[in-house]
Amino acid sequence: MTKQTQQMPLLMIVGNIALLTDKEAEQIKKYIVFDTILDVQFKDADGEVMIPTGFVPEVKNDAGDVTSPAVITVIKNGSIVKASVTEQLPDPVIKGTTPFEVSTKVTIEAREGCDIFYTTDGSTPTKDSTAYEGEITLEATTTIKAIAIKGELESEVASKTFTEQTAAPTITGETPFDSTTEVTMTASQGAKIYYTTNGDTPTAESTEYSEAITLDATTTIKAIAINGGVSSDVTSKTFTKS
């Protein structure tokens, strides 16, 4: 094992890195942590890729500090082959409830030591975008896109859409019934209710609910609630005349 440097650690590995012996692997584990996605390519003197492989190390120095980027020197069949190792930051993780009613709180997580930048207008985030500093409260359908940045390293863009949804209305009334029954409907504050009695799926063009409905025959009522242009799922209930 060659002497390690703080900025550019150098590891001497005998043989194909994909075919290391257990002993060699144990030696290398002192300097490599298998928990980060990195892209590793082995090239010959002409720059041709010899051993494209995908393993997942971070390179450490003797003090145990992670140092990247790095150069791994591999001795293969008597020839020295150098492999550039470029760290790829994991994408940030965007968390929150969707669909949601009224509002939802969103958090974004990234690897320790990373700064997070995000957008809410659909644009691709950069280091000049809004810096994430804590919970984000959303009150309308929104797509959040975020990146993690650590020094010169930048993750891929993570994206998640949070969809506002109006609560479905509640349909109440006696069933089965003998002669007639009164049906009432309720929805969240500010929402309007639209319904049908002929089996069709209700829309904003259907009858708007304003007061109790009297039924004198077996009927299926289907209803939706709409608030601020956002429609709920359909609620359906059948009232059966005995």
C-alpha positions in Angstrom: 0.0 0.0 0.0 1.6 3.3 -1.0 1.7 6.4 1.2 -1.7 8.2 1.3 -2.0 11.9 0.6 -4.7 14.2 2.0 -5.9 15.5 -1.4 -5.1 12.7 -3.8 -4.9 9.3 -2.1 -3.1 6.6 -4.1 -3.9 2.9 -3.6 -1.8 0.1 -5.0 -4.0 -2.9 -5.9 -2.6 -6.0 -7.5 -4.9 -7.6 -10.1 -8.4 -6.9 -11.4 -10.3 -4.8 -8.8 -13.4 -6.9 -9.6 -11.4 -10.1 -8.6 -9.7 -9.1 -5.4 -8.9 -11.8 -2.9 -10.5 -11.6 0.6 -7.1 -10.5 2.0 -6.7 -7.7 -0.6 -10.3 -6.6 -0.1 -9.8 -6.3 3.7 -6.7 -4.2 3.1 -8.6 -1.9 0.8 -11.6 -1.5 3.1 -9.4 0.6 5.4 -9.5 3.2 2.7 -12.8 2.5 0.9 -16.3 2.8 2.3 -19.0 1.0 0.3 -21.9 3.4 0.9 -21.6 6.0 -1.8 -22.3 5.8 -5.6 -19.1 6.4 -7.6 -18.3 5.8 -11.2 -15.1 3.9 -11.8 -13.4 3.2 -15.2 -10.1 1.6 -15.9 -8.2 3.0 -19.0 -5.1 1.9 -20.8 -2.3 4.1 -22.0 -4.4 5.1 -25.1 -7.3 6.1 -23.0 -9.5 3.1 -23.9 -11.7 1.7 -21.2 -10.3 -1.7 -20.1 -12.5 -2.7 -17.2 -15.8 -0.7 -17.0 -17.2 -1.6 -13.6 -19.6 -0.1 -11.1 -18.6 -0.5 -7.5 -19.5 1.9 -4.7 -16.6 3.3 -2.7 -15.5 6.5 -1.1 -11.8 6.8 -0.7 -10.3 7.6 2.7 -6.9 8.8 3.8 -4.8 7.3 6.7 -6.6 9.6 9.1 -9.9 8.1 8.1 -11.2 11.2 6.4 -13.1 10.9 3.1 -11.1 12.4 0.3 -12.4 12.7 -3.3 -11.9 12.8 -6.1 -9.1 10.3 -6.0 -6.8 8.2 -8.3 -6.6 4.5 -7.8 -3.5 2.9 -9.3 -4.0 -0.7 -10.3 -1.1 -3.0 -11.3 -2.5 -5.4 -14.0 -0.4 -7.9 -15.7 2.7 -5.8 -14.9 1.2 -2.6 -16.4 0.1 0.3 -14.3 -3.5 1.4 -15.1 -4.9 4.5 -13.5 -8.6 4.9 -12.7 -10.2 8.2 -12.0 -12.8 8.1 -9.3 -15.5 10.8 -9.3 -17.9 11.0 -6.4 -21.6 11.2 -7.3 -23.8 12.7 -4.6 -27.0 10.8 -3.9 -30.1 12.7 -4.9 -31.9 14.6 -2.1 -35.0 12.9 -0.7 -38.3 15.0 -0.8 -40.9 13.9 1.8 -44.5 15.0 2.4 -48.1 13.8 2.2 -49.7 13.7 -1.3 -52.5 14.1 -2.2 -53.4 16.5 0.6 -56.3 18.6 1.8 -55.8 22.3 2.7 -52.0 22.1 3.2 -49.0 19.8 3.6 -45.6 20.2 5.0 -42.6 19.1 2.9 -39.1 18.3 4.1 -35.9 17.7 2.0 -33.0 15.5 3.1 -29.5 15.1 1.7 -26.2 13.6 2.8 -24.6 15.3 5.7 -22.5 18.3 4.7 -24.5 19.0 1.6 -26.4 22.2 0.8 -29.9 21.8 -0.7 -31.4 24.1 -3.3 -34.9 23.8 -4.7 -37.6 25.3 -6.9 -41.4 25.3 -6.8 -42.1 26.7 -10.3 -41.1 23.7 -12.4 -37.6 25.1 -13.3 -34.4 23.1 -12.8 -32.7 24.1 -9.5 -29.1 25.4 -9.4 -26.9 26.9 -6.6 -28.7 30.2 -7.3 -32.1 28.7 -6.4 -33.8 29.0 -3.0 -31.7 27.4 -0.3 -33.5 24.8 1.8 -33.6 25.8 5.4 -36.5 23.9 6.9 -40.1 22.7 6.4 -41.9 24.0 3.4 -45.7 24.5 3.7 -47.7 24.0 0.5 -51.3 25.0 0.0 -51.8 24.2 -3.6 -50.6 21.6 -6.1 -46.9 22.1 -6.5 -43.9 20.3 -8.0 -40.7 20.6 -5.9 -37.4 20.0 -7.6 -34.2 19.9 -5.6 -30.4 19.3 -5.8 -27.7 18.6 -3.3 -24.4 20.4 -3.6 -21.1 19.7 -1.7 -18.2 21.8 -2.9 -17.9 21.2 -6.6 -20.0 18.1 -6.5 -23.7 18.3 -7.5 -26.4 15.6 -7.4 -29.0 14.8 -10.0 -32.3 16.6 -9.7 -34.9 15.0 -7.4 -38.6 15.9 -8.2 -41.9 15.2 -6.4 -45.4 16.6 -7.1 -47.7 17.3 -4.2 -51.3 17.4 -5.3 -54.0 19.3 -3.5 -57.3 17.4 -3.2 -60.7 18.5 -1.9 -62.3 16.1 0.6 -65.1 14.1 -0.8 -68.6 15.1 0.4 -70.6 13.1 2.8 -74.1 11.8 1.8 -76.5 11.1 4.7 -80.1 9.7 4.7 -82.2 6.8 5.8 -82.1 3.6 3.8 -84.0 1.5 3.2 -87.1 3.7 3.5 -90.9 3.1 3.3 -92.4 6.2 1.6 -89.8 9.0 1.3 -86.4 9.9 2.7 -84.5 13.1 3.0 -80.9 13.2 1.9 -78.4 15.8 3.0 -74.8 16.4 1.8 -71.9 18.1 3.5 -68.4 19.1 2.4 -65.4 21.0 3.7 -65.7 24.7 4.3 -65.7 26.7 1.1 -66.5 23.7 -1.2 -69.5 23.5 -3.4 -71.3 20.1 -3.9 -72.5 18.9 -7.3 -74.6 15.7 -7.7 -76.5 13.4 -10.0 -79.4 11.0 -9.4 -79.3 9.2 -12.8 -76.1 7.2 -12.3 -73.9 9.7 -14.3 -70.5 10.8 -12.8 -71.0 14.4 -11.4 -69.1 17.3 -12.7 -69.1 21.1 -12.2 -72.0 21.2 -14.7 -74.2 18.9 -12.6 -76.9 20.1 -10.2 -75.4 22.1 -7.4 -76.5 21.0 -3.9 -78.2 23.7 -1.8 -80.7 22.0 0.4 -82.0 18.5 1.5 -83.3 16.3 -1.3 -86.5 14.3 -0.9 -86.5 10.8 -2.6 -89.6 8.7 -3.1 -88.0 5.9 -5.2 -84.8 3.8 -5.1 -82.1 6.2 -6.2 -78.3 6.3 -6.3 -76.8 9.7 -5.6 -73.3 10.5 -6.7 -71.6 13.7 -5.6 -68.4 15.7 -5.7 -67.0 18.7 -3.9 -65.1 21.4 -5.7 -63.1 24.1 -3.9 -60.9 26.6 -5.8 -61.2 24.6 -9.0 -59.9 21.4 -7.3 -62.4 18.5 -7.4 -62.8 15.7 -4.9 -63.3 12.0 -5.5 -66.9 10.9 -6.2 -69.0 9.8 -3.3 -71.8 7.4 -4.1 -74.7 6.1 -2.0 -77.8 4.2 -2.9 -81.1 4.8 -1.1 -83.5 1.8 -1.5 -87.3 2.0 -1.2 -88.8 -1.0 0.6 
